[in-house]
Amino acid sequence: MTEQRCKTCNTKLVVKERMFHWRGKDFSGLVCEPCNALYDNPEDSFEDYVKTFDQRMMHKCIQCGGPLSKNRKKICSNRCAFRYAAANRKSRDCPKCDRKISVNNFERHVKSCSNNEDVTPFDCLKQKKDKYECPFCYKLFKKGGILAHIWRKHTKAGQDLKSGPKVAWNKGLTKDTDMRVRKSGETTKLGYSSGRLKAYNKGKKHKPETISLLKELAKTREFKTHFSRKSYPYTCTDGSTINLQSSFEVKVAQSLDQNNVHWERPKPLTWTDEKGKKRKYYADFYLPGLDVYLDPKNDYLIKVDAFKIAQVEKENQVCVIILNSEQLYWDAIVKIS
């Protein structure tokens, strides 16, 4: 070791053992006793140790040789892990197709292997190109759907499987009957009052131009603007099912079908209200043989809709027969018409 002297008083420096400790290593230094100055020891330099520390402590990926992060020990990424596992997995040669198959999947592959020939047990059901016929209902399906169809429609397990839209957990529950609903409502209310939640669409309205455009689209596409809260599914004589909107309509439909009278659900008719706005009127039944519209109503609606019915008949040149609760049967309808 060459002699080291203080830069201030030119006094010979003395080696001080274990001047400080860093990451498992003790570092020595040089001290000037008269002026108490500290210097780095060239033979035990801290700076040189720090420069080479990262290189000495860096680990490499066993697959690609890249650097590893702190959280990984051998493999740098999932991609390298998959490649390493594929290259080092235990495999066997298939006696049919001469392919290397992993040991875990070897038995299943041998059972299903057909020496690269696309053969399925349902080739006997093939009718057209990419079409397979169901042996039970004789409907045609693609190769990917024939198995699912047979299981779903023609097996007991498939038929017992419940399908359809999921029912919400809070359906039919109120804040008075369920504590979760009450607590959820209180939390939401508190969030709006404290400003944590914001109703971004509250108070926002469409522009007049947008409203007029939506109205025109609804008219051209024949959107129905009246929906009843109740729905009465009714099966017609041809097997189709339609939804009627009142018990009066059900009675009229049953009476018409019993007397073999052909009827239809008509398209809407336009009419103009007192303010000059164009509106739509939906009759309940249309009889093509008599060219009349039937609309069963209760006594209150008969009085309220009197002006509307008169405008519909005047503007469309049609005949609309209003039926009260005592005129829901075919004998009474024939007398009125």
Backbone torsions as a table, in degrees:
resi	resn	phi	psi	omega
1	MET	NA	126.6	177.5
2	THR	-70.9	153.1	-178.2
3	GLU	-72.2	130.2	-179.3
4	GLN	-111.7	135.9	-178.5
5	ARG	-124.8	156.3	-179.3
6	CYS	-69.4	139.9	-179.4
7	LYS	-76.4	-15.5	-178.2
8	THR	-95.1	-54.5	-175.3
9	CYS	-109.0	2.7	178.7
10	ASN	58.7	31.3	178.0
11	THR	-91.9	148.2	-179.9
12	LYS	-65.4	132.5	-178.8
13	LEU	-81.9	146.6	-179.3
14	VAL	-110.2	137.6	179.6
15	VAL	-74.1	130.4	177.3
16	LYS	-113.6	115.2	-179.5
17	GLU	-74.1	145.3	177.3
18	ARG	50.6	61.2	177.8
19	MET	-73.2	-36.3	172.6
20	PHE	-158.4	166.5	-176.0
21	HIS	-123.9	135.9	-179.9
22	TRP	-147.2	116.9	174.8
23	ARG	53.0	53.8	173.7
24	GLY	81.3	10.6	-178.7
25	LYS	-133.7	137.7	175.7
26	ASP	-94.0	132.3	-179.5
27	PHE	-112.9	135.6	176.2
28	SER	-96.9	165.9	-179.6
29	GLY	-147.4	178.4	178.4
30	LEU	-112.4	134.9	-176.1
31	VAL	-125.1	137.1	170.8
32	CYS	-96.9	112.8	-175.0
33	GLU	-66.8	-39.3	179.9
34	PRO	-64.8	-48.1	-177.0
35	CYS	-101.7	-0.8	175.8
36	ASN	58.7	39.9	178.8
37	ALA	-94.2	146.7	-178.8
38	LEU	-111.3	139.5	179.7
39	TYR	-134.2	154.9	178.4
40	ASP	-75.5	141.0	179.4
41	ASN	-85.7	118.5	-177.4
42	PRO	-61.0	-32.9	-178.7
43	GLU	-79.4	-15.5	178.2
44	ASP	-133.6	54.6	-171.3
45	SER	-73.3	130.7	177.8
46	PHE	-72.8	-36.4	-179.1
47	GLU	-64.7	-43.8	178.5
48	ASP	-64.5	-35.3	179.4
49	TYR	-66.3	-40.2	-179.4
50	VAL	-67.4	-37.9	-178.8
51	LYS	-62.9	-38.6	-177.5
52	THR	-92.8	-1.9	-176.0
53	PHE	-68.1	-47.2	-177.9
54	ASP	-62.3	-37.5	179.9
55	GLN	-70.3	-36.8	-179.4
56	ARG	-73.3	-32.0	-177.5
57	MET	-91.0	-8.1	-176.6
58	MET	-74.8	131.6	176.3
59	HIS	-102.6	157.3	-178.2
60	LYS	-117.0	150.0	178.0
61	CYS	-68.2	134.2	-177.8
62	ILE	-73.5	-10.9	-179.9
63	GLN	-98.8	-54.2	-175.8
64	CYS	-106.3	-11.8	-179.6
65	GLY	80.6	6.2	179.4
66	GLY	-78.8	168.6	-179.7
67	PRO	-69.8	152.9	179.4
68	LEU	-103.6	147.3	174.1
69	SER	-81.5	176.5	-177.1
70	LYS	-65.1	-30.5	-174.5
71	ASN	-87.2	-4.7	-177.1
72	ARG	-116.3	147.4	-174.8
73	LYS	-109.2	-40.3	-176.0
74	LYS	-127.0	-38.6	-175.0
75	ILE	-111.2	137.8	-175.7
76	CYS	-83.8	-24.7	-176.5
77	SER	-155.5	168.5	177.7
78	ASN	-65.7	-33.4	179.1
79	ARG	-62.8	-45.1	177.9
80	CYS	-65.6	-33.3	178.7
81	ALA	-64.6	-42.5	178.4
82	PHE	-65.6	-41.8	-180.0
83	ARG	-66.0	-40.8	-179.9
84	TYR	-65.4	-41.7	179.7
85	ALA	-66.7	-38.0	179.6
86	ALA	-68.0	-35.8	-178.5
87	ALA	-76.6	-25.1	-174.6
88	ASN	-113.1	8.8	-179.4
89	ARG	-74.9	154.8	178.2
90	LYS	-82.7	127.9	-175.8
91	SER	-135.0	163.1	177.4
92	ARG	-134.6	155.7	179.4
93	ASP	-86.4	130.0	177.7
94	CYS	-72.3	130.6	-178.8
95	PRO	-72.5	-12.4	-177.8
96	LYS	-97.4	-43.9	-175.1
97	CYS	-114.6	-0.4	178.0
98	ASP	59.8	29.1	175.8
99	ARG	-99.0	152.6	176.4
100	LYS	-84.7	120.3	-176.9
101	ILE	-119.2	140.8	178.9
102	SER	-63.2	152.5	-177.7
103	VAL	-61.8	-36.7	-178.6
104	ASN	-65.9	-31.3	-175.1
105	ASN	-107.4	8.4	-171.4
106	PHE	-67.5	-47.9	-176.6
107	GLU	-64.6	-42.6	179.3
108	ARG	-66.2	-36.1	179.4
109	HIS	-67.4	-42.1	-178.0
110	VAL	-63.3	-37.8	-179.7
111	LYS	-66.4	-38.0	-176.8
112	SER	-96.1	-6.8	-176.5
113	CYS	-72.0	134.0	178.5
114	SER	-125.4	28.2	178.7
115	ASN	57.4	47.7	175.7
116	ASN	65.4	17.2	175.8
117	GLU	-99.3	129.2	-177.5
118	ASP	-80.2	83.6	-178.2
119	VAL	-121.4	129.1	178.6
120	THR	-126.6	156.0	178.8
121	PRO	-67.9	-5.5	-178.7
122	PHE	-106.7	16.7	176.5
123	ASP	-65.3	-23.8	177.2
124	CYS	-69.1	-17.4	179.7
125	LEU	-91.0	-4.0	-175.5
126	LYS	-71.5	128.1	-178.4
127	GLN	-110.7	-51.8	-179.7
128	LYS	-123.7	-171.2	177.3
129	LYS	-68.8	119.7	179.8
130	ASP	60.7	25.6	178.6
131	LYS	-127.4	133.2	-179.7
132	TYR	-125.7	139.0	-175.8
133	GLU	-98.5	133.1	177.7
134	CYS	-71.5	129.0	-178.1
135	PRO	-73.2	-7.8	-177.9
136	PHE	-101.1	-48.2	-177.4
137	CYS	-113.4	-1.0	174.5
138	TYR	61.7	28.0	174.3
139	LYS	-91.0	152.8	-177.2
140	LEU	-96.3	138.0	178.8
141	PHE	-140.1	164.1	174.1
142	LYS	-78.6	169.9	-176.8
143	LYS	-60.8	-36.6	-179.4
144	GLY	-77.8	-9.8	-176.2
145	GLY	-113.8	-11.9	-176.2
146	ILE	-67.3	-39.9	-179.7
147	LEU	-66.6	-44.6	179.9
148	ALA	-63.6	-38.2	179.6
149	HIS	-64.7	-45.9	-178.6
150	ILE	-62.5	-43.2	-180.0
151	TRP	-67.8	-41.6	-174.6
152	ARG	-73.0	-37.1	-172.5
153	LYS	-103.2	-22.4	-171.2
154	HIS	-125.0	16.1	172.8
155	THR	-125.7	151.8	-177.6
156	LYS	-65.6	-39.2	180.0
157	ALA	-64.3	-39.9	179.2
158	GLY	-69.9	-37.3	179.4
159	GLN	-71.1	-31.1	178.8
160	ASP	-76.7	-15.5	-179.7
161	LEU	-69.1	124.3	-179.2
162	LYS	-80.1	132.9	178.4
163	SER	-131.7	166.8	-179.4
164	GLY	126.2	-179.5	-178.4
165	PRO	-67.6	145.8	178.6
166	LYS	-73.9	141.4	-180.0
167	VAL	-90.0	132.6	-179.7
168	ALA	-64.0	145.7	-176.5
169	TRP	-65.9	-26.7	-176.7
170	ASN	-100.8	17.1	179.9
171	LYS	-67.1	127.5	179.5
172	GLY	82.2	-3.0	-179.9
173	LEU	-96.4	146.9	178.1
174	THR	-128.0	172.8	179.9
175	LYS	-68.5	-19.2	179.1
176	ASP	-83.9	-22.8	-176.4
177	THR	-106.8	-16.7	-177.0
178	ASP	-135.9	129.6	-178.1
179	MET	-69.6	-32.5	-178.8
180	ARG	-65.5	-41.6	178.7
181	VAL	-65.1	-42.2	179.1
182	ARG	-63.9	-43.3	-179.1
183	LYS	-66.6	-38.8	178.3
184	SER	-64.5	-40.7	177.8
185	GLY	-65.3	-39.8	178.9
186	GLU	-66.2	-39.4	178.6
187	THR	-64.9	-42.3	178.6
188	THR	-65.1	-42.0	179.4
189	LYS	-63.6	-41.0	177.8
190	LEU	-65.4	-36.0	179.0
191	GLY	-65.0	-39.7	178.0
192	TYR	-70.7	-38.8	-179.1
193	SER	-68.9	-32.8	-179.3
194	SER	-85.5	-10.4	-179.4
195	GLY	90.8	-2.0	179.0
196	ARG	-67.7	-36.7	175.7
197	LEU	-107.4	143.8	-178.8
198	LYS	-128.2	135.0	176.0
199	ALA	-90.4	91.4	-172.9
200	TYR	-66.5	-30.4	-177.3
201	ASN	-94.4	1.9	-178.4
202	LYS	-68.9	127.4	178.9
203	GLY	84.7	-7.6	-179.7
204	LYS	-83.3	139.2	-179.7
205	LYS	-132.7	158.3	175.7
206	HIS	-70.8	151.1	174.5
207	LYS	-70.7	154.8	179.8
208	PRO	-56.9	-35.7	179.1
209	GLU	-65.3	-39.4	179.6
210	THR	-66.9	-40.0	179.9
211	ILE	-62.7	-44.8	179.7
212	SER	-65.1	-37.1	178.3
213	LEU	-66.1	-42.0	178.4
214	LEU	-64.2	-36.6	178.3
215	LYS	-64.4	-43.4	179.5
216	GLU	-64.7	-39.2	177.5
217	LEU	-64.6	-40.2	179.3
218	ALA	-63.8	-35.5	-180.0
219	LYS	-70.2	-44.1	-177.7
220	THR	-69.7	-32.0	-178.7
221	ARG	-92.8	0.0	177.0
222	GLU	57.4	48.5	175.2
223	PHE	-71.5	137.5	178.0
224	LYS	-87.7	123.8	-174.9
225	THR	-98.3	-6.0	-180.0
226	HIS	-113.2	121.8	178.8
227	PHE	-127.6	127.7	178.3
228	SER	-79.6	148.6	178.1
229	ARG	-68.2	-31.5	-179.3
230	LYS	-103.8	151.8	178.8
231	SER	-135.1	133.2	-178.9
232	TYR	-118.2	98.1	178.1
233	PRO	-62.9	132.9	-178.3
234	TYR	-132.9	132.4	179.7
235	THR	-94.9	121.0	-178.5
236	CYS	-80.1	173.8	-178.1
237	THR	-67.3	-25.0	178.9
238	ASP	-86.2	3.5	178.5
239	GLY	94.3	-11.7	179.6
240	SER	-76.8	156.2	-178.7
241	THR	-117.8	130.2	177.0
242	ILE	-126.8	162.7	-179.9
243	ASN	-104.5	115.8	174.1
244	LEU	-92.7	159.7	-168.7
245	GLN	-110.3	4.7	178.0
246	SER	-161.9	163.3	177.1
247	SER	-70.5	-26.6	175.8
248	PHE	-62.7	-42.8	179.9
249	GLU	-63.9	-36.9	179.4
250	VAL	-63.6	-44.0	179.8
251	LYS	-64.3	-41.1	178.7
252	VAL	-64.7	-43.9	-179.9
253	ALA	-62.8	-41.5	178.6
254	GLN	-63.9	-40.7	-179.7
255	SER	-67.5	-39.5	179.3
256	LEU	-66.5	-41.4	-179.8
257	ASP	-68.4	-37.0	178.9
258	GLN	-64.9	-28.6	179.9
259	ASN	-100.8	14.5	176.7
260	ASN	55.5	42.5	177.4
261	VAL	-99.6	123.8	-179.8
262	HIS	-76.1	130.3	179.5
263	TRP	-139.8	159.7	-178.3
264	GLU	-136.9	160.4	170.0
265	ARG	-88.8	111.2	-169.6
266	PRO	-77.9	163.0	172.9
267	LYS	-78.2	159.3	-176.4
268	PRO	-69.1	152.4	176.3
269	LEU	-112.7	140.2	-178.8
270	THR	-88.9	149.6	175.0
271	TRP	-153.6	164.0	-175.7
272	THR	-113.3	128.4	-179.4
273	ASP	-84.7	-173.9	-176.3
274	GLU	-64.5	-26.3	-179.3
275	LYS	-90.2	2.2	178.4
276	GLY	86.1	11.5	179.7
277	LYS	-88.9	141.6	177.5
278	LYS	-80.0	130.4	-179.8
279	ARG	-132.1	172.6	-178.9
280	LYS	-117.7	141.8	177.6
281	TYR	-119.1	130.8	-178.6
282	TYR	-112.1	105.4	173.5
283	ALA	-75.6	158.5	-176.2
284	ASP	-87.1	-36.2	-177.6
285	PHE	-138.6	149.2	171.9
286	TYR	-131.0	127.7	-179.5
287	LEU	-104.2	102.1	-178.5
288	PRO	-61.2	-32.8	-178.5
289	GLY	-65.6	-35.6	-179.8
290	LEU	-102.7	-10.4	-178.4
291	ASP	57.0	48.7	178.5
292	VAL	-133.1	155.7	175.9
293	TYR	-107.0	139.4	178.5
294	LEU	-113.7	136.9	-179.6
295	ASP	-141.9	93.0	177.6
296	PRO	-72.1	132.1	-178.9
297	LYS	-141.7	159.9	172.3
298	ASN	-82.6	173.5	-173.9
299	ASP	-62.9	-33.8	-178.9
300	TYR	-68.1	-46.6	-178.4
301	LEU	-69.7	-27.1	177.2
302	ILE	-61.6	-39.4	179.1
303	LYS	-74.7	-41.5	-176.0
304	VAL	-68.1	-39.6	-174.6
305	ASP	-94.7	16.1	-177.9
306	ALA	-63.1	-45.0	-179.8
307	PHE	-64.8	-41.3	-179.4
308	LYS	-62.4	-44.0	-179.0
309	ILE	-64.5	-39.1	179.3
310	ALA	-64.3	-41.1	178.9
311	GLN	-66.8	-37.8	179.2
312	VAL	-63.6	-45.2	179.7
313	GLU	-66.2	-35.7	-176.9
314	LYS	-73.5	-43.9	-174.8
315	GLU	-80.0	-28.3	-176.7
316	ASN	-106.1	-4.9	179.0
317	GLN	56.0	51.8	-179.4
318	VAL	-128.0	170.8	177.9
319	CYS	-114.0	118.2	179.5
320	VAL	-113.5	119.0	179.9
321	ILE	-99.8	121.1	178.1
322	ILE	-91.5	127.8	-178.2
323	LEU	-109.6	128.7	174.5
324	ASN	-90.4	-172.9	-174.8
325	SER	-66.7	-17.3	-179.7
326	GLU	-100.2	2.8	-175.6
327	GLN	-123.1	35.5	-175.1
328	LEU	-93.3	7.3	-175.3
329	TYR	-119.6	158.5	-170.7
330	TRP	-62.8	-37.1	179.6
331	ASP	-59.7	-41.7	179.6
332	ALA	-72.5	-34.2	-179.5
333	ILE	-66.6	-38.6	-180.0
334	VAL	-63.8	-39.7	179.4
335	LYS	-65.1	-38.4	-178.2
336	ILE	-71.4	-41.9	-177.7
337	SER	-74.5	NA	NA
